Amino acid sequence: MANPKYKAAIIGTGRMAGLMEDEQPYTNRYSKPYSHFASYSAIEETEVVAVANRSPERMKVFCDRFDFRNAYLDYEEMIETEKPDIVSVTTPTFARADPIIFAAEHGVKGIYAEKGLCSSLAEADRIQAACNSNGAAFNWGASRRQHSGYVQVAEAIARGDIGRPTHAVVFTFTDLIKHHPHTLDTVSMMLGDPKPVWVEGRLVERGDPLDASMPRMGPRFGPGLSQRLPLPSPEYDPDRHGFVPPEGHEIADPLVDFYRVGYENGAEGVYVPARSGWNIEVHGTEGFAASWDNGETNFVRRAGMYGSVVDLQTFRPTGESHTVNTIRDIIREIETGQRTRGNVDVTMQTVEAQFGIAHSHLQGGARVPLPVSDRSLLIPGG
């Protein structure tokens, strides 16, 4: 594209930046394209003009795969030189806050950050302030907010098709910082994005039964990024007031046991660590809605007295991929001022709950009011 309407740049050159496009298990899970690079390429108004990564090895894999040569080892130099309109930040969570803030403070109009957002609430506060004070449109990678199957269910709930929502129940087992943004953000969207006011829950500790049930692998490395090593569960270090990466790793992202979130509208989210895929149900006073099988099965079931079915609506995912939708949402805010579906203030509600879960765990599972007063707890996620 000779003169794209919007120049895009990507910080981080790993899976979500582009390499995930080659992973077959994701072919039918959502409609393609999935990665940032491929999605910018699919949108007529955008073109990736540069990429940056601190690792020459990872950069070479990306550039060779996409025959792309305008690459930087310093993202600050890239932004100052290329002056992109939109920047994607696909680094690991622990290295995400500074690039987001730098982009917002140096003229970038739109920022697409992967999840989790950052490694502490103090960092999150800085991100929120930088985006809002500089007018940068923001979206993040909690992709179900941009997936039409989930969106159609959320719209049905908002219409009152299940009455007043009382409980959302999520069944999945994953880590706190990198992947539970999906659960928290999706529940928030389906309930109408009410403010979370309390959380209680537990994390998985080393030696727990759940710890042994899900071996995790660390980041990719080596030739073609083809090698991975087991990633043991991290442990909390009170002296550092943070979760410490296992020896030889940079990531300390604890797995999550059972937890609950209470919202200002009286609804409650219940999160069950079940290894049964990714399933969510929202129960209301007049029925329930569900997105099962990771968004492939979506329906609203309105029930009458004693459970008789009055109406059943089903929804199929349609349209463009969630990543394309996320980028288009950013462009919409740049052009019209209409805030994105996953704007930084909505995102902060999920981040508050995330770190609240960790604080509850450290207090023996006690109920913790939100927002959390202690902003310094460090959890360097992947």
C-alpha angles and dihedrals in degrees: 000000000000100000112013116192090228126030113213130196129189126215109202123030104213135104103316091038090064117301095086088073088080096052108106098204087069096053096098101017091088129357113272144284097065107165127072096244094050092045094052087049090054094054114081095213097053138065131176106237100175145004132203135200134164090222117073089197095057091041092054092052091053096044093047092049094052099027088239121151111173096096134151134196090205117058092196091058090047094053094045093047102039098033094208122197094215128029127195116206109202099158121124112285094254089060098042109086100067096049091049092049094044091051093049092048095047104058103276108150099201134025127197109190125184119230141295094051100217146319102270142018089246089061090046091054090053092049093050092048093047094050096044097043092049097041094239115164109233137198131162137205100265084123102185089073086067097039112104095219093059092038092056091051091048091051091051091052090049089053089058096251092146096032116238112352111237106167138018115197122196125192115199140103120224147118127298107237108029103037112015090073083078093059097040095044094046093050090048091052093047092050092049097261098285116179113266109233104179143010136191129181151109137256124220112261128204109279096022116132090247090053091062094045098067120040109199129206126220128231120305120262142158130053109356088354086277100139131081136174130210113270112217120211113273124239131222116250111201092196091059093032090226147084111274122221116239113259112288094019137095097205126086106172113152123215115242129237124194116325142165135211125199121207132207092246091061096256121128134210118216118194119198120194094226120154092217101112121265115316132159132186129185115202122201140176092269105030143319141266128211143189107194134175093032094303099318095107115047128168147146118219116194112198132199130207114323092009101294111155113247099173138359122196123185127196130200123203110255140172129027129348121279092249092053089047091052092054093045088051090056091049089050091057092046091053103036108018091238104142119244122257089246099038120166094261092054089045091054090061090061093044091052090054092046094057091038089063090056091048090050090052091051088052094053096265095307121159110266122200119229137265092048113234095210107071097173104076107122123215111168101203129186 
